[in-house]
Amino acid sequence: MSWKDKQHITRIFNSFKRNKANIYQEDINALKSLDELINDNSKTMTAGNLIYAKVLCLYLKQNANYYSGVKMAIKGLQSELKRPLEYHLEMLTKELNNIELINYFESKGIDLSNGYCDKKVNAEDNQDLINKLKNEWSFEIVEKSFYNSANDLLKNVENYT
């Protein structure tokens, strides 16, 4: 059951609590039964998509930490899931290239932690940097690697436990 569904059920329970005179035990039992049914169906659906559930849980954990709460974490997740896969692959490509660039500068002894380069870069390093950036992560390489990795993870039966 989603947090939103849980809020709706709680609201109904609370309205019954406020109107105690007009409540029958059958009404309470019916609500409890509906609550259990929704919870059981949610678990069954999620169990059928265990890898998705695990990845979703990881993402929600990161978002909850970032947003300091589950409501905003879910909103952030919803907006990201509306974006096409190509968008996410493009962002992954940019991030991988950024990591490669930072690693390259660190290998040359250049510290970028202060927001700027405090070391003079010679022409040979410039050409090396240009070649490195041209030959690193392209969208096509990232896309192919992503699908291969995704398929490997889906094939691994240990990921379904």
C-alpha positions as CSV (number, residue, x, y, z in Angstrom):
1,M,0.0,0.0,0.0
2,S,1.3,3.4,-0.8
3,W,1.7,6.1,1.7
4,K,-1.1,7.9,0.0
5,D,-3.5,4.9,0.3
6,K,-2.5,4.5,3.9
7,Q,-3.4,8.1,4.6
8,H,-6.9,7.5,3.0
9,I,-7.5,4.4,5.1
10,T,-6.3,6.2,8.3
11,R,-8.7,9.1,7.5
12,I,-11.6,6.7,7.2
13,F,-10.7,5.0,10.5
14,N,-10.4,8.4,12.1
15,S,-13.8,9.5,10.8
16,F,-15.3,6.3,12.3
17,K,-13.6,7.1,15.6
18,R,-15.3,10.5,15.7
19,N,-18.7,9.1,15.0
20,K,-18.7,6.3,17.5
21,A,-22.5,6.3,17.9
22,N,-23.2,5.4,14.3
23,I,-20.5,2.7,13.9
24,Y,-21.2,-1.0,13.8
25,Q,-18.7,-3.8,14.4
26,E,-19.3,-5.0,10.8
27,D,-18.1,-1.6,9.5
28,I,-14.9,-1.9,11.5
29,N,-14.3,-5.4,10.4
30,A,-14.9,-4.5,6.7
31,L,-12.4,-1.7,7.0
32,K,-9.8,-3.9,8.6
33,S,-10.4,-6.5,5.9
34,L,-9.9,-3.9,3.1
35,D,-6.7,-2.7,4.8
36,E,-5.3,-6.2,4.9
37,L,-6.3,-6.9,1.3
38,I,-4.6,-3.8,0.1
39,N,-1.4,-4.6,2.1
40,D,-1.4,-8.2,0.8
41,N,-1.9,-7.1,-2.8
42,S,0.9,-4.6,-2.5
43,K,3.3,-7.2,-1.2
44,T,2.3,-9.7,-3.9
45,M,2.8,-7.2,-6.7
46,T,6.2,-6.1,-5.4
47,A,7.3,-9.6,-4.8
48,G,6.7,-10.3,-8.5
49,N,9.1,-7.4,-9.4
50,L,11.7,-7.9,-6.8
51,I,14.7,-6.3,-8.6
52,Y,12.6,-3.2,-9.4
53,A,11.5,-3.1,-5.7
54,K,15.2,-3.3,-4.5
55,V,16.3,-0.5,-6.9
56,L,13.3,1.6,-5.9
57,C,14.1,1.1,-2.2
58,L,17.7,2.2,-2.8
59,Y,16.6,5.3,-4.7
60,L,14.0,6.2,-2.1
61,K,16.6,5.8,0.6
62,Q,18.9,8.2,-1.2
63,N,16.1,10.7,-1.9
64,A,14.7,10.5,1.7
65,N,18.2,11.4,2.9
66,Y,18.5,14.2,0.3
67,Y,15.1,15.7,0.9
68,S,14.9,14.8,4.6
69,G,11.6,13.1,4.3
70,V,9.7,10.4,2.4
71,K,7.0,12.6,0.9
72,M,9.4,14.7,-1.1
73,A,11.5,11.6,-1.8
74,I,8.5,10.1,-3.6
75,K,7.7,13.3,-5.4
76,G,11.3,13.4,-6.7
77,L,11.1,9.8,-7.7
78,Q,7.8,10.3,-9.6
79,S,9.2,13.2,-11.5
80,E,12.4,11.2,-12.4
81,L,10.3,8.2,-13.5
82,K,8.3,10.4,-15.9
83,R,11.5,11.1,-17.9
84,P,12.4,8.7,-20.7
85,L,15.2,6.2,-20.3
86,E,17.3,8.0,-22.9
87,Y,17.4,11.1,-20.7
88,H,18.7,9.0,-17.8
89,L,21.3,7.4,-20.1
90,E,22.4,10.8,-21.2
91,M,22.8,12.0,-17.6
92,L,24.7,8.9,-16.8
93,T,27.0,9.6,-19.8
94,K,27.7,13.1,-18.6
95,E,28.4,11.9,-15.1
96,L,30.8,9.2,-16.2
97,N,32.7,11.7,-18.4
98,N,32.8,14.2,-15.5
99,I,34.3,11.5,-13.2
100,E,36.8,10.6,-15.9
101,L,37.8,14.3,-16.2
102,I,38.2,14.7,-12.4
103,N,40.3,11.5,-12.3
104,Y,42.4,12.7,-15.1
105,F,43.1,16.1,-13.4
106,E,43.9,14.3,-10.1
107,S,46.4,12.0,-12.0
108,K,48.2,15.1,-13.2
109,G,48.3,16.5,-9.7
110,I,45.7,19.2,-10.3
111,D,43.4,19.8,-7.4
112,L,39.9,21.1,-8.5
113,S,38.3,20.9,-5.0
114,N,38.6,24.7,-4.7
115,G,36.6,25.3,-7.9
116,Y,39.4,26.3,-10.1
117,C,42.7,25.0,-11.5
118,D,45.6,26.3,-9.5
119,K,48.3,24.6,-11.6
120,K,49.5,25.6,-15.1
121,V,48.6,23.0,-17.7
122,N,51.1,22.7,-20.5
123,A,50.2,22.2,-24.2
124,E,51.0,18.4,-24.1
125,D,48.5,18.0,-21.2
126,N,45.9,20.0,-23.2
127,Q,46.2,17.7,-26.2
128,D,46.2,14.7,-23.9
129,L,43.0,16.0,-22.2
130,I,41.3,16.6,-25.5
131,N,42.1,13.1,-26.7
132,K,41.0,11.6,-23.5
133,L,37.6,13.4,-23.6
134,K,37.1,12.4,-27.2
135,N,37.7,8.8,-26.5
136,E,35.9,8.3,-23.2
137,W,32.2,7.7,-22.6
138,S,29.9,8.3,-25.6
139,F,26.2,7.8,-25.4
140,E,26.4,4.7,-27.6
141,I,29.0,3.1,-25.3
142,V,27.0,3.9,-22.2
143,E,23.7,2.7,-23.7
144,K,25.3,-0.6,-24.8
145,S,27.0,-1.1,-21.5
146,F,23.8,-0.2,-19.6
147,Y,21.7,-2.8,-21.5
148,N,24.4,-5.4,-21.1
149,S,24.7,-4.8,-17.3
150,A,20.9,-4.7,-16.9
151,N,20.5,-8.0,-18.7
152,D,23.3,-9.5,-16.6
153,L,21.6,-8.4,-13.4
154,L,18.2,-9.7,-14.6
155,K,19.7,-13.1,-15.5
156,N,21.4,-13.5,-12.1
157,V,18.9,-15.5,-10.1
158,E,20.6,-14.4,-6.8
159,N,19.1,-10.9,-7.4
160,Y,15.6,-12.4,-6.9
161,T,16.1,-13.3,-3.3
